[in-house]
Amino acid sequence: MTRLFIIIAAVLGLSGVALGAFGAHGLQATLEANDRVNTFETAARYHMYHALALLAVAWLTTQTGGDWPRRAGLLLTAGTLVFSGSLYLLAIFDWGFMGAVAPVGGVLLVAGWACVGVAGWGMTAHTGR
């Protein structure tokens, strides 16, 4: 899983930078017309935060056994796709219903972070680190 999470982190990081730049330059008029500049920036910010978080999860998989790091990585990946993806669609196409989808992604992200915590707790208990 370590390799997979590093690859996903790289893809998310690459796409986060590309989408952020495209939003700032190529989509500026559209985002302003839709009054969704802040929405797009939130999507890009969370996109990048969770790309970096997946690198931490990849490290965590090497430090502790069990399924919690794997669960964390899968939930953070799904949460990023749903949360940031729905906000990107809302910002670009002004699809209001996507505002109702974003909280689902947020819940996945929260659950992913909870799994990181459980994995860390288990690491401390088993390794003394």
C-alpha positions, 0 to 999 in steps of 0.5 A, spaced: 500 500 500 505 504 501 507 504 493 500 505 491 499 511 496 505 515 494 503 514 487 496 517 488 499 522 492 503 524 486 497 524 482 493 528 486 499 533 487 500 534 480 493 535 478 492 540 484 498 544 482 495 544 474 488 545 476 490 551 481 494 554 476 488 553 470 483 556 475 487 562 477 489 563 469 484 560 464 478 560 468 478 566 472 473 569 468 468 563 468 469 563 476 468 570 477 462 570 473 459 564 477 462 568 483 465 562 485 473 564 486 473 562 493 469 555 492 475 553 487 480 556 491 477 551 497 477 545 492 484 546 490 487 547 497 484 541 500 486 537 494 493 539 495 493 538 503 490 531 502 495 529 497 501 531 502 497 527 507 497 521 503 505 521 503 504 521 511 499 515 510 504 512 506 510 513 511 505 510 516 504 504 513 511 502 514 511 504 521 505 500 523 501 494 522 494 493 521 489 496 516 488 503 519 493 506 515 490 503 509 483 505 511 486 512 512 489 512 505 483 510 501 478 514 505 482 520 504 483 519 497 475 518 496 474 524 500 479 528 496 475 526 489 468 527 492 470 534 496 474 537 491 471 534 485 464 537 487 467 544 489 471 544 482 464 542 478 460 547 482 465 553 481 466 551 474 459 549 471 455 553 477 451 546 478 448 548 485 447 541 487 454 539 487 454 544 494 450 538 497 455 533 494 461 536 498 459 534 505 459 527 503 467 528 501 468 532 508 465 526 512 470 521 508 476 526 509 474 526 517 473 519 517 480 518 514 483 523 519 480 519 524 483 512 521 490 516 521 489 517 529 487 510 530 493 508 526 498 513 530 495 510 537 496 503 535 503 505 533 505 508 539 502 502 543 506 497 539 512 500 538 513 505 543 514 511 538 
